[in-house]
Amino acid sequence: MAAFGVSRETGERLADFVALLRRWNTRINLTAERDEAALWQRHVLDSLQLAPLVPPGNGPLVDLGSGAGFPGLILALATGRETHLVESDRRKSAFLIEAARVLGLPCVKVHPARIEAATLPQAAMVSARALAPLSDLLVHAHRILAPGGIALFPKGRTAEEELTQAAGAWIMHIERFPSRTDPSATILRLSEIRPAGFHA
């Protein structure tokens, strides 16, 4: 945990979150992993590595398709920023509400709705993990992001292919960061997102 720049207090709260997740996982399928070590590596630490890439300031964060809280709830815990979690599955959104309560995160607001139907603020950052192809995510990011906002999208082996597919319809500034938890994955940090042919 120290390698990820996490304080002892935050580490303890993350442990509380994992314990809560494992209890709920026996009743509803939040993650495929049941092994605690796998939960930490594949989900918690994988999400936590995004925290240094969050833009500075106090603008709200929006996480799309939050599922069991990755990466949105982890980023809320790490940053203390106002965070909006969008999850249409009612059972998963119920877990997110309970997790935010247990962890003492009044900064978190859960939206049990489809992304298109959620009432969201103009965000400093939009994130999504294992949710949809990049072309689809860019539609949401362009609509939700405030001027100067960024999108953080972890992607697997298909990252470059998805960027190529999106290039015909979207213009953006692209930064790539290697994943610290999955050698085959890339974290895309995208800014200045606009449809091709759009002039500000």
Residue pairs with C-beta under 8 A, 6 or more apart in sequence:
1 11
1 14
4 45
4 48
4 49
4 51
5 51
5 52
6 14
6 48
6 78
10 77
10 78
13 77
13 103
13 104
14 44
14 48
14 74
14 77
16 102
16 103
17 44
17 69
17 73
17 74
17 77
17 99
17 102
17 103
18 36
18 39
18 40
18 44
20 98
20 99
20 102
21 30
21 31
21 39
21 68
21 69
21 95
21 99
22 34
22 36
22 39
24 30
24 95
24 98
25 31
25 34
28 91
28 92
28 95
30 67
30 68
30 92
30 95
31 39
31 43
31 67
31 68
33 39
33 42
33 43
41 181
42 181
42 182
43 68
43 70
44 70
44 74
45 180
45 181
46 70
46 71
46 129
46 154
46 179
46 181
46 182
47 69
47 70
47 71
47 74
47 75
47 129
48 71
48 74
48 78
49 179
49 180
49 181
49 187
50 71
50 75
50 127
50 152
50 154
50 187
51 74
51 75
51 78
51 79
53 152
53 177
53 187
53 189
54 61
54 75
54 79
54 81
54 125
54 152
55 124
55 125
55 149
55 150
57 124
58 81
58 82
59 81
59 82
59 123
59 124
59 125
59 146
59 149
60 81
60 82
60 83
60 84
60 121
60 122
60 123
60 124
61 72
61 75
61 76
61 79
61 81
61 82
61 83
61 84
61 123
61 124
61 125
61 126
61 127
62 72
62 83
62 84
62 86
62 120
62 121
62 123
62 125
62 126
62 127
62 144
63 71
63 72
63 73
63 75
63 83
63 84
63 85
63 86
63 126
63 127
63 128
64 86
64 115
64 126
64 127
64 128
64 131
64 137
64 140
65 86
65 87
65 88
65 115
65 128
65 129
65 130
65 131
65 132
66 72
66 73
66 85
66 86
66 87
66 92
66 96
66 110
67 87
67 89
67 92
67 129
68 92
68 95
68 96
69 85
69 95
69 96
69 99
70 129
71 127
71 129
71 152
71 154
72 83
72 84
72 85
72 127
73 83
73 85
73 96
73 99
73 100
73 103
73 105
73 108
75 81
75 83
75 127
76 83
76 85
76 100
76 105
76 107
76 108
77 103
77 105
80 107
81 107
82 107
82 109
82 121
83 105
83 107
83 108
83 109
84 108
84 109
84 111
84 118
84 120
84 121
84 123
85 93
85 96
85 108
85 109
85 110
85 111
86 111
86 113
86 115
86 118
86 120
87 93
87 96
87 110
87 111
87 112
88 112
88 113
88 114
88 115
90 112
93 110
93 111
93 112
94 112
96 108
96 110
97 110
99 105
100 106
100 108
100 110
111 118
111 119
111 120
115 140
120 144
122 144
122 145
122 146
122 149
123 144
123 145
123 146
123 149
124 145
124 146
124 148
124 149
124 150
125 145
125 149
125 150
125 151
125 152
126 140
126 141
126 144
126 145
126 149
126 150
126 151
126 152
127 151
127 152
127 153
128 137
128 140
128 153
129 153
129 154
130 154
131 137
133 162
133 165
134 153
134 155
134 162
134 163
134 165
134 166
134 188
135 162
135 165
135 166
135 169
135 170
137 151
137 153
138 151
138 166
138 169
138 170
138 172
138 190
138 193
141 151
141 190
141 193
142 170
142 193
142 194
142 195
145 151
145 193
148 191
149 191
150 189
150 190
150 191
151 188
151 189
151 190
151 191
151 193
152 187
152 188
152 189
152 190
153 187
153 188
153 190
154 179
154 185
154 186
154 187
154 188
155 162
155 185
155 186
155 187
155 188
156 182
156 184
156 185
156 186
157 184
157 185
159 176
159 185
159 186
159 188
160 186
163 174
163 188
168 196
169 195
169 196
170 193
170 194
170 195
170 196
171 192
171 193
171 194
171 195
171 196
171 198
172 190
172 191
172 192
172 193
172 194
173 190
173 191
173 192
174 188
174 189
174 190
175 188
175 189
175 190
175 191
176 186
176 187
176 188
176 189
177 186
177 187
177 189
178 185
178 186
178 187
179 185
179 186
179 187
194 200
